[in-house]
């Protein structure tokens, strides 16, 4: 795995989220697996990311930024 990648954790209710997305009548460009809601337009992403601009998405991006700031200890 690339050190710059973020591991993916599939939500417990992933199947329910897929059903909600397919049954949604709202126009959308995708479904947020963090807040379980439609992503109405491309403008609803955090700039320069593929993350929905929602509370959970902002927390997710903050966690990534924090991990990138931490020095990594590498063994010899």
Residue pairs with C-beta under 8 A, 6 or more apart in sequence:
1 7
3 72
6 64
11 17
11 33
11 36
13 36
14 33
17 31
17 33
17 36
18 31
20 31
20 36
21 28
21 31
21 38
24 31
24 38
26 38
26 40
27 40
28 38
28 39
28 40
29 39
29 40
29 41
29 42
29 44
30 38
30 39
30 52
31 37
31 38
31 39
32 38
32 39
32 52
32 54
32 56
32 57
34 51
34 52
34 54
34 56
34 57
34 60
35 52
35 54
35 55
35 56
35 57
37 52
37 54
39 45
39 52
44 52
44 53
45 51
45 52
45 53
46 52
46 53
46 57
46 58
46 61
49 61
51 57
51 60
51 61
